[in-house]
Amino acid sequence: MKEYRADKRAGKSTDETNQVLLAILAILLPPLAVYLKEGQINGKFWLSLVLTLLFWIPGVVYALLVVFDAI
């Protein structure tokens, strides 16, 4: 816990924390999670956007796969 607080004060962010936040974001706003993971607007972002607009659940599943590097 002390290490977490020290890292937080220093502005460091752990990969696990980022992964959890991206997973939560993938459920709420799938295209945004894909964009933040990829760092650019590319084919994965557009596919996530289309899947989310047409059918919510496939967009969430796809975003989770991208966030966890399964795709």
mmCIF file as gemmi writes it, N, C-alpha and C atoms, coordinates in Angstrom:
data_model
loop_
_atom_site.group_PDB
_atom_site.id
_atom_site.type_symbol
_atom_site.label_atom_id
_atom_site.label_alt_id
_atom_site.label_comp_id
_atom_site.label_asym_id
_atom_site.label_entity_id
_atom_site.label_seq_id
_atom_site.pdbx_PDB_ins_code
_atom_site.Cartn_x
_atom_site.Cartn_y
_atom_site.Cartn_z
_atom_site.occupancy
_atom_site.B_iso_or_equiv
_atom_site.pdbx_formal_charge
_atom_site.auth_seq_id
_atom_site.auth_asym_id
_atom_site.pdbx_PDB_model_num
ATOM 1 N N . MET Axp A 1 ? 0.823 -1.186 0 1 0 ? 1 A 1
ATOM 2 C CA . MET Axp A 1 ? 0 0 0 1 0 ? 1 A 1
ATOM 3 C C . MET Axp A 1 ? 0.87 1.255 0 1 0 ? 1 A 1
ATOM 4 N N . LYS Axp A 2 ? 1.946 1.216 0.769 1 0 ? 2 A 1
ATOM 5 C CA . LYS Axp A 2 ? 2.842 2.365 0.824 1 0 ? 2 A 1
ATOM 6 C C . LYS Axp A 2 ? 3.487 2.609 -0.537 1 0 ? 2 A 1
ATOM 7 N N . GLU Axp A 3 ? 3.826 1.507 -1.229 1 0 ? 3 A 1
ATOM 8 C CA . GLU Axp A 3 ? 4.431 1.648 -2.554 1 0 ? 3 A 1
ATOM 9 C C . GLU Axp A 3 ? 3.443 2.28 -3.526 1 0 ? 3 A 1
ATOM 10 N N . TYR Axp A 4 ? 2.178 1.885 -3.437 1 0 ? 4 A 1
ATOM 11 C CA . TYR Axp A 4 ? 1.149 2.445 -4.313 1 0 ? 4 A 1
ATOM 12 C C . TYR Axp A 4 ? 1.015 3.945 -4.087 1 0 ? 4 A 1
ATOM 13 N N . ARG Axp A 5 ? 0.974 4.348 -2.826 1 0 ? 5 A 1
ATOM 14 C CA . ARG Axp A 5 ? 0.856 5.776 -2.51 1 0 ? 5 A 1
ATOM 15 C C . ARG Axp A 5 ? 2.086 6.547 -2.988 1 0 ? 5 A 1
ATOM 16 N N . ALA Axp A 6 ? 3.265 5.953 -2.812 1 0 ? 6 A 1
ATOM 17 C CA . ALA Axp A 6 ? 4.491 6.619 -3.256 1 0 ? 6 A 1
ATOM 18 C C . ALA Axp A 6 ? 4.504 6.759 -4.774 1 0 ? 6 A 1
ATOM 19 N N . ASP Axp A 7 ? 4.081 5.708 -5.473 1 0 ? 7 A 1
ATOM 20 C CA . ASP Axp A 7 ? 4.005 5.773 -6.934 1 0 ? 7 A 1
ATOM 21 C C . ASP Axp A 7 ? 2.978 6.798 -7.383 1 0 ? 7 A 1
ATOM 22 N N . LYS Axp A 8 ? 1.867 6.873 -6.655 1 0 ? 8 A 1
ATOM 23 C CA . LYS Axp A 8 ? 0.818 7.826 -7.014 1 0 ? 8 A 1
ATOM 24 C C . LYS Axp A 8 ? 1.319 9.259 -6.844 1 0 ? 8 A 1
ATOM 25 N N . ARG Axp A 9 ? 2.022 9.513 -5.771 1 0 ? 9 A 1
ATOM 26 C CA . ARG Axp A 9 ? 2.566 10.857 -5.538 1 0 ? 9 A 1
ATOM 27 C C . ARG Axp A 9 ? 3.623 11.221 -6.579 1 0 ? 9 A 1
ATOM 28 N N . ALA Axp A 10 ? 4.406 10.23 -6.981 1 0 ? 10 A 1
ATOM 29 C CA . ALA Axp A 10 ? 5.481 10.477 -7.947 1 0 ? 10 A 1
ATOM 30 C C . ALA Axp A 10 ? 4.955 10.581 -9.373 1 0 ? 10 A 1
ATOM 31 N N . GLY Axp A 11 ? 3.694 10.259 -9.563 1 0 ? 11 A 1
ATOM 32 C CA . GLY Axp A 11 ? 3.116 10.341 -10.896 1 0 ? 11 A 1
ATOM 33 C C . GLY Axp A 11 ? 3.301 9.075 -11.702 1 0 ? 11 A 1
ATOM 34 N N . LYS Axp A 12 ? 3.799 8.035 -11.07 1 0 ? 12 A 1
ATOM 35 C CA . LYS Axp A 12 ? 3.986 6.765 -11.764 1 0 ? 12 A 1
ATOM 36 C C . LYS Axp A 12 ? 2.672 5.997 -11.751 1 0 ? 12 A 1
ATOM 37 N N . SER Axp A 13 ? 2.448 5.273 -12.819 1 0 ? 13 A 1
ATOM 38 C CA . SER Axp A 13 ? 1.226 4.48 -12.908 1 0 ? 13 A 1
ATOM 39 C C . SER Axp A 13 ? 1.607 3.052 -13.268 1 0 ? 13 A 1
ATOM 40 N N . THR Axp A 14 ? 1.061 2.104 -12.564 1 0 ? 14 A 1
ATOM 41 C CA . THR Axp A 14 ? 1.399 0.719 -12.834 1 0 ? 14 A 1
ATOM 42 C C . THR Axp A 14 ? 0.595 0.192 -14.01 1 0 ? 14 A 1
ATOM 43 N N . ASP Axp A 15 ? 1.142 -0.82 -14.644 1 0 ? 15 A 1
ATOM 44 C CA . ASP Axp A 15 ? 0.46 -1.43 -15.78 1 0 ? 15 A 1
ATOM 45 C C . ASP Axp A 15 ? -0.848 -2.09 -15.353 1 0 ? 15 A 1
ATOM 46 N N . GLU Axp A 16 ? -0.863 -2.67 -14.166 1 0 ? 16 A 1
ATOM 47 C CA . GLU Axp A 16 ? -2.078 -3.332 -13.692 1 0 ? 16 A 1
ATOM 48 C C . GLU Axp A 16 ? -3.208 -2.327 -13.504 1 0 ? 16 A 1
ATOM 49 N N . THR Axp A 17 ? -2.902 -1.18 -12.967 1 0 ? 17 A 1
ATOM 50 C CA . THR Axp A 17 ? -3.919 -0.15 -12.767 1 0 ? 17 A 1
ATOM 51 C C . THR Axp A 17 ? -4.459 0.323 -14.1 1 0 ? 17 A 1
ATOM 52 N N . ASN Axp A 18 ? -3.574 0.556 -15.05 1 0 ? 18 A 1
ATOM 53 C CA . ASN Axp A 18 ? -4.014 0.974 -16.379 1 0 ? 18 A 1
ATOM 54 C C . ASN Axp A 18 ? -4.885 -0.088 -17.027 1 0 ? 18 A 1
ATOM 55 N N . GLN Axp A 19 ? -4.508 -1.351 -16.864 1 0 ? 19 A 1
ATOM 56 C CA . GLN Axp A 19 ? -5.258 -2.451 -17.465 1 0 ? 19 A 1
ATOM 57 C C . GLN Axp A 19 ? -6.665 -2.519 -16.872 1 0 ? 19 A 1
ATOM 58 N N . VAL Axp A 20 ? -6.793 -2.35 -15.585 1 0 ? 20 A 1
ATOM 59 C CA . VAL Axp A 20 ? -8.108 -2.389 -14.939 1 0 ? 20 A 1
ATOM 60 C C . VAL Axp A 20 ? -8.962 -1.211 -15.399 1 0 ? 20 A 1
ATOM 61 N N . LEU Axp A 21 ? -8.375 -0.039 -15.456 1 0 ? 21 A 1
ATOM 62 C CA . LEU Axp A 21 ? -9.127 1.135 -15.907 1 0 ? 21 A 1
ATOM 63 C C . LEU Axp A 21 ? -9.56 0.998 -17.362 1 0 ? 21 A 1
ATOM 64 N N . LEU Axp A 22 ? -8.697 0.453 -18.205 1 0 ? 22 A 1
ATOM 65 C CA . LEU Axp A 22 ? -9.073 0.233 -19.601 1 0 ? 22 A 1
ATOM 66 C C . LEU Axp A 22 ? -10.176 -0.814 -19.716 1 0 ? 22 A 1
ATOM 67 N N . ALA Axp A 23 ? -10.151 -1.832 -18.867 1 0 ? 23 A 1
ATOM 68 C CA . ALA Axp A 23 ? -11.2 -2.853 -18.895 1 0 ? 23 A 1
ATOM 69 C C . ALA Axp A 23 ? -12.546 -2.248 -18.5 1 0 ? 23 A 1
ATOM 70 N N . ILE Axp A 24 ? -12.553 -1.407 -17.494 1 0 ? 24 A 1
ATOM 71 C CA . ILE Axp A 24 ? -13.796 -0.739 -17.086 1 0 ? 24 A 1
ATOM 72 C C . ILE Axp A 24 ? -14.284 0.178 -18.195 1 0 ? 24 A 1
ATOM 73 N N . LEU Axp A 25 ? -13.368 0.898 -18.798 1 0 ? 25 A 1
ATOM 74 C CA . LEU Axp A 25 ? -13.719 1.791 -19.898 1 0 ? 25 A 1
ATOM 75 C C . LEU Axp A 25 ? -14.205 1.007 -21.115 1 0 ? 25 A 1
ATOM 76 N N . ALA Axp A 26 ? -13.664 -0.185 -21.327 1 0 ? 26 A 1
ATOM 77 C CA . ALA Axp A 26 ? -14.098 -1.022 -22.448 1 0 ? 26 A 1
ATOM 78 C C . ALA Axp A 26 ? -15.549 -1.445 -22.289 1 0 ? 26 A 1
ATOM 79 N N . ILE Axp A 27 ? -16.009 -1.563 -21.07 1 0 ? 27 A 1
ATOM 80 C CA . ILE Axp A 27 ? -17.409 -1.924 -20.834 1 0 ? 27 A 1
ATOM 81 C C . ILE Axp A 27 ? -18.311 -0.706 -21.023 1 0 ? 27 A 1
ATOM 82 N N . LEU Axp A 28 ? -17.857 0.45 -20.587 1 0 ? 28 A 1
ATOM 83 C CA . LEU Axp A 28 ? -18.684 1.654 -20.668 1 0 ? 28 A 1
ATOM 84 C C . LEU Axp A 28 ? -18.628 2.32 -22.038 1 0 ? 28 A 1
ATOM 85 N N . LEU Axp A 29 ? -17.427 2.535 -22.557 1 0 ? 29 A 1
ATOM 86 C CA . LEU Axp A 29 ? -17.217 3.204 -23.853 1 0 ? 29 A 1
ATOM 87 C C . LEU Axp A 29 ? -16.16 2.434 -24.651 1 0 ? 29 A 1
ATOM 88 N N . PRO Axp A 30 ? -16.559 1.364 -25.306 1 0 ? 30 A 1
ATOM 89 C CA . PRO Axp A 30 ? -15.585 0.497 -25.981 1 0 ? 30 A 1
ATOM 90 C C . PRO Axp A 30 ? -14.651 1.201 -26.972 1 0 ? 30 A 1
ATOM 91 N N . PRO Axp A 31 ? -15.144 2.071 -27.861 1 0 ? 31 A 1
ATOM 92 C CA . PRO Axp A 31 ? -14.204 2.693 -28.801 1 0 ? 31 A 1
ATOM 93 C C . PRO Axp A 31 ? -13.133 3.555 -28.118 1 0 ? 31 A 1
ATOM 94 N N . LEU Axp A 32 ? -13.496 4.216 -27.04 1 0 ? 32 A 1
ATOM 95 C CA . LEU Axp A 32 ? -12.523 5.036 -26.324 1 0 ? 32 A 1
ATOM 96 C C . LEU Axp A 32 ? -11.429 4.167 -25.712 1 0 ? 32 A 1
ATOM 97 N N . ALA Axp A 33 ? -11.806 3.025 -25.161 1 0 ? 33 A 1
ATOM 98 C CA . ALA Axp A 33 ? -10.815 2.112 -24.588 1 0 ? 33 A 1
ATOM 99 C C . ALA Axp A 33 ? -9.857 1.606 -25.662 1 0 ? 33 A 1
ATOM 100 N N . VAL Axp A 34 ? -10.391 1.284 -26.835 1 0 ? 34 A 1
ATOM 101 C CA . VAL Axp A 34 ? -9.541 0.815 -27.935 1 0 ? 34 A 1
ATOM 102 C C . VAL Axp A 34 ? -8.599 1.929 -28.378 1 0 ? 34 A 1
ATOM 103 N N . TYR Axp A 35 ? -9.116 3.137 -28.478 1 0 ? 35 A 1
ATOM 104 C CA . TYR Axp A 35 ? -8.277 4.279 -28.874 1 0 ? 35 A 1
ATOM 105 C C . TYR Axp A 35 ? -7.149 4.511 -27.866 1 0 ? 35 A 1
ATOM 106 N N . LEU Axp A 36 ? -7.464 4.476 -26.586 1 0 ? 36 A 1
ATOM 107 C CA . LEU Axp A 36 ? -6.44 4.705 -25.568 1 0 ? 36 A 1
ATOM 108 C C . LEU Axp A 36 ? -5.401 3.59 -25.559 1 0 ? 36 A 1
ATOM 109 N N . LYS Axp A 37 ? -5.826 2.369 -25.812 1 0 ? 37 A 1
ATOM 110 C CA . LYS Axp A 37 ? -4.895 1.241 -25.852 1 0 ? 37 A 1
ATOM 111 C C . LYS Axp A 37 ? -3.981 1.329 -27.068 1 0 ? 37 A 1
ATOM 112 N N . GLU Axp A 38 ? -4.551 1.634 -28.226 1 0 ? 38 A 1
ATOM 113 C CA . GLU Axp A 38 ? -3.787 1.68 -29.471 1 0 ? 38 A 1
ATOM 114 C C . GLU Axp A 38 ? -2.995 2.978 -29.619 1 0 ? 38 A 1
ATOM 115 N N . GLY Axp A 39 ? -3.51 4.064 -29.091 1 0 ? 39 A 1
ATOM 116 C CA . GLY Axp A 39 ? -2.825 5.341 -29.195 1 0 ? 39 A 1
ATOM 117 C C . GLY Axp A 39 ? -3.061 6.073 -30.5 1 0 ? 39 A 1
ATOM 118 N N . GLN Axp A 40 ? -3.915 5.524 -31.335 1 0 ? 40 A 1
ATOM 119 C CA . GLN Axp A 40 ? -4.232 6.164 -32.611 1 0 ? 40 A 1
ATOM 120 C C . GLN Axp A 40 ? -5.572 5.649 -33.121 1 0 ? 40 A 1
ATOM 121 N N . ILE Axp A 41 ? -6.132 6.386 -34.058 1 0 ? 41 A 1
ATOM 122 C CA . ILE Axp A 41 ? -7.38 5.941 -34.675 1 0 ? 41 A 1
ATOM 123 C C . ILE Axp A 41 ? -7.001 5.07 -35.863 1 0 ? 41 A 1
ATOM 124 N N . ASN Axp A 42 ? -7.281 3.775 -35.732 1 0 ? 42 A 1
ATOM 125 C CA . ASN Axp A 42 ? -6.939 2.831 -36.784 1 0 ? 42 A 1
ATOM 126 C C . ASN Axp A 42 ? -8.125 1.9 -37.04 1 0 ? 42 A 1
ATOM 127 N N . GLY Axp A 43 ? -7.889 0.82 -37.739 1 0 ? 43 A 1
ATOM 128 C CA . GLY Axp A 43 ? -8.952 -0.114 -38.08 1 0 ? 43 A 1
ATOM 129 C C . GLY Axp A 43 ? -9.621 -0.734 -36.863 1 0 ? 43 A 1
ATOM 130 N N . LYS Axp A 44 ? -8.848 -0.994 -35.831 1 0 ? 44 A 1
ATOM 131 C CA . LYS Axp A 44 ? -9.424 -1.574 -34.611 1 0 ? 44 A 1
ATOM 132 C C . LYS Axp A 44 ? -10.417 -0.611 -33.968 1 0 ? 44 A 1
ATOM 133 N N . PHE Axp A 45 ? -10.074 0.671 -33.977 1 0 ? 45 A 1
ATOM 134 C CA . PHE Axp A 45 ? -10.979 1.676 -33.424 1 0 ? 45 A 1
ATOM 135 C C . PHE Axp A 45 ? -12.285 1.709 -34.205 1 0 ? 45 A 1
ATOM 136 N N . TRP Axp A 46 ? -12.181 1.761 -35.544 1 0 ? 46 A 1
ATOM 137 C CA . TRP Axp A 46 ? -13.386 1.861 -36.37 1 0 ? 46 A 1
ATOM 138 C C . TRP Axp A 46 ? -14.262 0.621 -36.237 1 0 ? 46 A 1
ATOM 139 N N . LEU Axp A 47 ? -13.633 -0.562 -36.171 1 0 ? 47 A 1
ATOM 140 C CA . LEU Axp A 47 ? -14.414 -1.785 -35.991 1 0 ? 47 A 1
ATOM 141 C C . LEU Axp A 47 ? -15.122 -1.768 -34.641 1 0 ? 47 A 1
ATOM 142 N N . SER Axp A 48 ? -14.438 -1.318 -33.615 1 0 ? 48 A 1
ATOM 143 C CA . SER Axp A 48 ? -15.052 -1.21 -32.295 1 0 ? 48 A 1
ATOM 144 C C . SER Axp A 48 ? -16.219 -0.233 -32.308 1 0 ? 48 A 1
ATOM 145 N N . LEU Axp A 49 ? -16.056 0.879 -32.995 1 0 ? 49 A 1
ATOM 146 C CA . LEU Axp A 49 ? -17.125 1.873 -33.085 1 0 ? 49 A 1
ATOM 147 C C . LEU Axp A 49 ? -18.35 1.307 -33.801 1 0 ? 49 A 1
ATOM 148 N N . VAL Axp A 50 ? -18.131 0.63 -34.914 1 0 ? 50 A 1
ATOM 149 C CA . VAL Axp A 50 ? -19.252 0.048 -35.67 1 0 ? 50 A 1
ATOM 150 C C . VAL Axp A 50 ? -19.954 -1.024 -34.852 1 0 ? 50 A 1
ATOM 151 N N . LEU Axp A 51 ? -19.193 -1.91 -34.226 1 0 ? 51 A 1
ATOM 152 C CA . LEU Axp A 51 ? -19.802 -2.962 -33.405 1 0 ? 51 A 1
ATOM 153 C C . LEU Axp A 51 ? -20.58 -2.374 -32.232 1 0 ? 51 A 1
ATOM 154 N N . THR Axp A 52 ? -20.056 -1.316 -31.649 1 0 ? 52 A 1
ATOM 155 C CA . THR Axp A 52 ? -20.737 -0.685 -30.52 1 0 ? 52 A 1
ATOM 156 C C . THR Axp A 52 ? -22.018 0.006 -30.958 1 0 ? 52 A 1
ATOM 157 N N . LEU Axp A 53 ? -21.989 0.67 -32.093 1 0 ? 53 A 1
ATOM 158 C CA . LEU Axp A 53 ? -23.187 1.369 -32.57 1 0 ? 53 A 1
ATOM 159 C C . LEU Axp A 53 ? -24.276 0.402 -33.021 1 0 ? 53 A 1
ATOM 160 N N . LEU Axp A 54 ? -23.877 -0.694 -33.647 1 0 ? 54 A 1
ATOM 161 C CA . LEU Axp A 54 ? -24.867 -1.657 -34.124 1 0 ? 54 A 1
ATOM 162 C C . LEU Axp A 54 ? -25.368 -2.567 -33.003 1 0 ? 54 A 1
ATOM 163 N N . PHE Axp A 55 ? -24.434 -3.131 -32.281 1 0 ? 55 A 1
ATOM 164 C CA . PHE Axp A 55 ? -24.763 -4.07 -31.205 1 0 ? 55 A 1
ATOM 165 C C . PHE Axp A 55 ? -23.798 -3.795 -30.06 1 0 ? 55 A 1
ATOM 166 N N . TRP Axp A 56 ? -24.304 -3.479 -28.911 1 0 ? 56 A 1
ATOM 167 C CA . TRP Axp A 56 ? -23.451 -3.067 -27.793 1 0 ? 56 A 1
ATOM 168 C C . TRP Axp A 56 ? -22.515 -4.183 -27.322 1 0 ? 56 A 1
ATOM 169 N N . ILE Axp A 57 ? -23.045 -5.379 -27.111 1 0 ? 57 A 1
ATOM 170 C CA . ILE Axp A 57 ? -22.263 -6.474 -26.528 1 0 ? 57 A 1
ATOM 171 C C . ILE Axp A 57 ? -21.064 -6.871 -27.4 1 0 ? 57 A 1
ATOM 172 N N . PRO Axp A 58 ? -21.221 -7.042 -28.723 1 0 ? 58 A 1
ATOM 173 C CA . PRO Axp A 58 ? -20.025 -7.365 -29.519 1 0 ? 58 A 1
ATOM 174 C C . PRO Axp A 58 ? -18.954 -6.27 -29.455 1 0 ? 58 A 1
ATOM 175 N N . GLY Axp A 59 ? -19.363 -5.032 -29.354 1 0 ? 59 A 1
ATOM 176 C CA . GLY Axp A 59 ? -18.398 -3.946 -29.212 1 0 ? 59 A 1
ATOM 177 C C . GLY Axp A 59 ? -17.627 -4.045 -27.914 1 0 ? 59 A 1
ATOM 178 N N . VAL Axp A 60 ? -18.319 -4.412 -26.846 1 0 ? 60 A 1
ATOM 179 C CA . VAL Axp A 60 ? -17.668 -4.576 -25.54 1 0 ? 60 A 1
ATOM 180 C C . VAL Axp A 60 ? -16.698 -5.751 -25.577 1 0 ? 60 A 1
ATOM 181 N N . VAL Axp A 61 ? -17.141 -6.872 -26.139 1 0 ? 61 A 1
ATOM 182 C CA . VAL Axp A 61 ? -16.286 -8.061 -26.212 1 0 ? 61 A 1
ATOM 183 C C . VAL Axp A 61 ? -15.035 -7.762 -27.041 1 0 ? 61 A 1
ATOM 184 N N . TYR Axp A 62 ? -15.224 -7.124 -28.178 1 0 ? 62 A 1
ATOM 185 C CA . TYR Axp A 62 ? -14.085 -6.79 -29.034 1 0 ? 62 A 1
ATOM 186 C C . TYR Axp A 62 ? -13.121 -5.843 -28.322 1 0 ? 62 A 1
ATOM 187 N N . ALA Axp A 63 ? -13.642 -4.843 -27.648 1 0 ? 63 A 1
ATOM 188 C CA . ALA Axp A 63 ? -12.789 -3.894 -26.929 1 0 ? 63 A 1
ATOM 189 C C . ALA Axp A 63 ? -12.005 -4.591 -25.816 1 0 ? 63 A 1
ATOM 190 N N . LEU Axp A 64 ? -12.645 -5.508 -25.113 1 0 ? 64 A 1
ATOM 191 C CA . LEU Axp A 64 ? -11.939 -6.252 -24.066 1 0 ? 64 A 1
ATOM 192 C C . LEU Axp A 64 ? -10.823 -7.107 -24.661 1 0 ? 64 A 1
ATOM 193 N N . LEU Axp A 65 ? -11.073 -7.704 -25.815 1 0 ? 65 A 1
ATOM 194 C CA . LEU Axp A 65 ? -10.035 -8.495 -26.478 1 0 ? 65 A 1
ATOM 195 C C . LEU Axp A 65 ? -8.852 -7.617 -26.882 1 0 ? 65 A 1
ATOM 196 N N . VAL Axp A 66 ? -9.131 -6.427 -27.357 1 0 ? 66 A 1
ATOM 197 C CA . VAL Axp A 66 ? -8.05 -5.506 -27.737 1 0 ? 66 A 1
ATOM 198 C C . VAL Axp A 66 ? -7.292 -5.036 -26.497 1 0 ? 66 A 1
ATOM 199 N N . VAL Axp A 67 ? -8.01 -4.697 -25.45 1 0 ? 67 A 1
ATOM 200 C CA . VAL Axp A 67 ? -7.37 -4.193 -24.224 1 0 ? 67 A 1
ATOM 201 C C . VAL Axp A 67 ? -6.455 -5.246 -23.609 1 0 ? 67 A 1
ATOM 202 N N . PHE Axp A 68 ? -6.878 -6.507 -23.63 1 0 ? 68 A 1
ATOM 203 C CA . PHE Axp A 68 ? -6.074 -7.575 -23.031 1 0 ? 68 A 1
ATOM 204 C C . PHE Axp A 68 ? -5.125 -8.224 -24.028 1 0 ? 68 A 1
ATOM 205 N N . ASP Axp A 69 ? -4.903 -7.577 -25.174 1 0 ? 69 A 1
ATOM 206 C CA . ASP Axp A 69 ? -3.951 -8.025 -26.2 1 0 ? 69 A 1
ATOM 207 C C . ASP Axp A 69 ? -4.238 -9.424 -26.727 1 0 ? 69 A 1
ATOM 208 N N . ALA Axp A 70 ? -5.497 -9.799 -26.784 1 0 ? 70 A 1
ATOM 209 C CA . ALA Axp A 70 ? -5.863 -11.086 -27.365 1 0 ? 70 A 1
ATOM 210 C C . ALA Axp A 70 ? -5.983 -10.978 -28.88 1 0 ? 70 A 1
ATOM 211 N N . ILE Axp A 71 ? -6.105 -9.758 -29.381 1 0 ? 71 A 1
ATOM 212 C CA . ILE Axp A 71 ? -6.196 -9.538 -30.833 1 0 ? 71 A 1
ATOM 213 C C . ILE Axp A 71 ? -5.02 -8.686 -31.251 1 0 ? 71 A 1
